[in-house]
Amino acid sequence: MRILRTLIGMGGLLGAFCGWSAVNAATVDFNFNNTCTGSDGCPADSLSYTVNGLSLTVSAFSGNQSTKVTLWDGGIGAGGENYPGHALDNYNGVEYFKLEFSQAVTLTDVARGWVSNDGDLEIGTNLGSLTAYDNGTTFPSLTGASNLWYISAANDTCRSNRTRDCDYVKVKSVTVSSVPLPAAVWLFGSALIGLVGVGYKRAESTL
């Protein structure tokens, strides 16, 4: 009976392992739909989302200072300024989003929503060395994996409101894929399967 309980326990662990692997292999879309009922974008310190067991918290910064995240039909913006400054922009300081996921992911797509004047973005896992993407371009699968990603307005000098150097953009959605399981995890799974098999043979021999 003890061996049977051990086998059942091992089988449960193996099932959980396989289920966790399936979740981690999925591609997940986070759509920043407008759920704000007010006309001010419902400024908040952060926004939280959970899709298929993967959690995301979005916060916003202007320079080195935290600012509000705002929610609009055209996507999420940053700051509480008047139009068009409630978008993610580089006027009076470069604004950026910090995306914090519950596990390491690869960012595979960023969908711009509302854009005014220009919508250049810089994206990456290291705030000090982001990759620039011009407005109108599609995003290739970005390299690297992290639980922290940054989406920034272009790090250019915006000398006066609405000039050609100014970028105003709202982010409509992001798509991520999970990190492939490390070899050590697969070895653990193989070992677990082997233990189940050995236990089963021992159980047969005692019957």
HUMO-V901204 format. One record per residue. N is the residue number from 1. NEAR is the number of other ideal C-beta (glycine too) atoms within 12 Angstrom. D_LAST is the distance of its C-alpha to the last C-alpha in Angstrom with 1 decimal. Layout:
n & near & d_last
N & NEAR & D_LAST
N & NEAR & D_LAST
This chain:
n & near & d_last
1 & 10 & 10.6
2 & 12 & 12.8
3 & 21 & 11.2
4 & 17 & 11.4
5 & 13 & 15.0
6 & 19 & 15.7
7 & 24 & 14.8
8 & 18 & 17.0
9 & 18 & 19.7
10 & 26 & 19.8
11 & 21 & 20.1
12 & 16 & 22.9
13 & 21 & 24.7
14 & 25 & 24.5
15 & 18 & 25.9
16 & 16 & 28.6
17 & 25 & 29.5
18 & 20 & 29.9
19 & 16 & 32.0
20 & 20 & 34.1
21 & 21 & 34.7
22 & 15 & 35.9
23 & 21 & 38.3
24 & 29 & 39.7
25 & 18 & 40.5
26 & 22 & 42.8
27 & 21 & 46.6
28 & 30 & 48.1
29 & 23 & 51.6
30 & 36 & 53.4
31 & 22 & 56.4
32 & 37 & 59.1
33 & 18 & 60.3
34 & 23 & 63.2
35 & 17 & 62.1
36 & 23 & 65.3
37 & 9 & 67.5
38 & 13 & 70.5
39 & 15 & 73.0
40 & 19 & 72.5
41 & 34 & 69.1
42 & 21 & 67.4
43 & 26 & 67.4
44 & 25 & 64.4
45 & 19 & 63.2
46 & 25 & 60.1
47 & 35 & 58.2
48 & 21 & 54.4
49 & 29 & 52.2
50 & 14 & 48.5
51 & 24 & 47.2
52 & 22 & 43.6
53 & 18 & 42.5
54 & 31 & 45.1
55 & 22 & 47.9
56 & 35 & 51.5
57 & 24 & 54.4
58 & 36 & 57.9
59 & 29 & 60.7
60 & 41 & 64.2
61 & 28 & 66.7
62 & 29 & 70.3
63 & 20 & 71.0
64 & 11 & 69.3
65 & 16 & 69.5
66 & 20 & 67.0
67 & 31 & 68.3
68 & 30 & 67.2
69 & 40 & 65.0
70 & 42 & 66.6
71 & 36 & 65.2
72 & 33 & 67.3
73 & 18 & 67.2
74 & 30 & 67.6
75 & 38 & 64.7
76 & 47 & 64.4
77 & 49 & 67.3
78 & 49 & 68.2
79 & 37 & 70.9
80 & 22 & 73.1
81 & 25 & 76.2
82 & 16 & 78.2
83 & 24 & 77.9
84 & 31 & 76.9
85 & 32 & 75.8
86 & 36 & 72.8
87 & 43 & 71.1
88 & 54 & 69.4
89 & 45 & 72.6
90 & 39 & 74.4
91 & 36 & 77.6
92 & 21 & 78.4
93 & 25 & 75.2
94 & 35 & 72.2
95 & 46 & 69.5
96 & 41 & 65.8
97 & 46 & 62.5
98 & 31 & 59.5
99 & 41 & 56.2
100 & 24 & 53.3
101 & 32 & 49.8
102 & 23 & 46.5
103 & 25 & 45.2
104 & 23 & 46.7
105 & 37 & 48.1
106 & 30 & 50.5
107 & 43 & 53.5
108 & 27 & 54.0
109 & 29 & 56.9
110 & 39 & 59.5
111 & 27 & 61.6
112 & 36 & 65.1
113 & 28 & 66.5
114 & 29 & 70.1
115 & 28 & 72.2
116 & 27 & 75.9
117 & 28 & 78.2
118 & 29 & 75.3
119 & 35 & 71.6
120 & 33 & 70.6
121 & 46 & 67.4
122 & 35 & 65.7
123 & 41 & 61.9
124 & 30 & 59.4
125 & 27 & 57.1
126 & 17 & 59.8
127 & 24 & 62.8
128 & 11 & 65.1
129 & 14 & 64.4
130 & 26 & 63.9
131 & 27 & 64.3
132 & 22 & 67.2
133 & 28 & 67.0
134 & 19 & 70.3
135 & 23 & 70.8
136 & 13 & 69.9
137 & 16 & 67.3
138 & 16 & 63.7
139 & 30 & 61.1
140 & 14 & 58.9
141 & 18 & 55.4
142 & 30 & 56.2
143 & 15 & 54.6
144 & 23 & 52.6
145 & 25 & 50.1
146 & 25 & 50.6
147 & 23 & 50.0
148 & 26 & 53.8
149 & 41 & 56.3
150 & 36 & 60.0
151 & 50 & 62.3
152 & 39 & 66.0
153 & 49 & 69.4
154 & 33 & 71.2
155 & 27 & 72.3
156 & 23 & 76.0
157 & 17 & 79.1
158 & 27 & 80.0
159 & 13 & 83.6
160 & 13 & 84.5
161 & 21 & 82.8
162 & 20 & 82.1
163 & 17 & 83.4
164 & 16 & 81.8
165 & 22 & 79.8
166 & 33 & 78.1
167 & 41 & 74.6
168 & 40 & 73.5
169 & 44 & 70.0
170 & 41 & 67.3
171 & 45 & 63.7
172 & 30 & 62.1
173 & 29 & 58.5
174 & 38 & 56.2
175 & 29 & 53.2
176 & 37 & 50.5
177 & 26 & 47.4
178 & 31 & 44.6
179 & 22 & 44.1
180 & 15 & 41.5
181 & 22 & 38.4
182 & 15 & 38.8
183 & 10 & 36.8
184 & 10 & 35.1
185 & 18 & 33.5
186 & 17 & 32.3
187 & 14 & 30.8
188 & 19 & 29.0
189 & 25 & 27.6
190 & 16 & 26.4
191 & 18 & 24.8
192 & 25 & 23.0
193 & 21 & 21.7
194 & 16 & 20.5
195 & 22 & 18.7
196 & 26 & 16.9
197 & 18 & 15.8
198 & 18 & 14.7
199 & 25 & 12.7
200 & 21 & 11.0
201 & 15 & 10.2
202 & 17 & 9.0
203 & 20 & 6.7
204 & 13 & 5.4
205 & 10 & 5.6
206 & 12 & 3.8
207 & 10 & 0.0
